[in-house]
Amino acid sequence: MFFDSLQSALYMDGHGLYVWVAYLVTLLVIIVVIAVPVRQRKRLLLQLAVQGRRAAGPVLRREED
Amino acid sequence: MWSFFHKLGSPPWLYSIAGTVLRYLLPLTVLALASGTVWGLLFTSPDFRQGNSYRIIYIHVPSAVVALAGYYVMAIAGAVSLIWRMKMADVAMKATAPIGAAFTFIALFTGAVWGKPTWGAWWVWDARITSMLVLLFLYLGVVALYEAYDNKEAAGKACAVLSLVGMVNIPIIYKSVDWWYSLHQPASIKFTGESTIDSSMMYPLLLMIVAFYALFTCCLLLNMRTEILRREARTQWVKKLAEGS
């Protein structure tokens, strides 16, 4: 390990803020880019499952006058 | 060979093979990204001129490399869907655009944050930065153009043409550091001849480039799976899949 303490790893001789901000923003973007399609796909499958059940199941609704 | 192409055009086959690939590739990608980041951030020595700020290279260069490679994927997919009317190529093109935009954004953002301590400015209208900004707008343009059409077939065609025309920008980005005297340094890693980067810095960088390529592939497959389901929502195999979930 190059740095001898957590403090010096965070500070990086004055460049720490720049370096850590760059890495954090990158991490955030990566999380968003992975999470968005995963969530969309799950939601779509759920939606289709509900639709399928509605189409297949017996009609329980009473007809209203 | 031909049966492979035939399968590639089949949505259920592509959906399931993408799922299988992701099951192994995604954990590997996370592992490679994590180890490359720790290596680059904590286990390399600082650059003799730039100090510690150079550590941003481990995300800046890989994201820029992959942002450019992603454009090839998008343009080639666009060409295939234009010429052979392959539906899955259109899916691939649409899936690439937002990911490419995300990687280009990472490259521009980390570049700005690196520029401040190194050049003294967040932003300069340097040839490479400007052409990368154009790349971002091209990606976003494809995303927006796709949404603008109600007729998705026409949308696919328009986007394919836009991405092919945008190819003009790619050699400009590559050559910008040689053509214009600018703040960006020319390439340090060379396939032919001596690289001008120390090997202790080059290995973590190469690992990160591989990891970013893998990440791009994962995101592409994830987006394609979602898009395939959306388009095939009325088919029997998707209905069966939804019931099983």
Interface residues (C-beta under 8 A of the other chain):
Chain A: M1 F2 F3 A9 M12 D13 G14 H15 G16 Y18 V19 V21 A22 Y23 V25 T26 V29 I30 V32 V33 I34 P37 V38 Q40 R41 L44 L45 L46 L48 A49 Q51 G52 R53
Chain B: L33 T37 L41 L42 F43 T44 S45 P46 G51 N52 S53 R55 I56 I59 H60 S63 P98 I99 A102 F105 I106 F109 T110 V113 W114 K116 P117 L215 C218 C219 L222 N223 R225 T226 L229 R230 A233 V238 K239 L241 A242 E243 S245
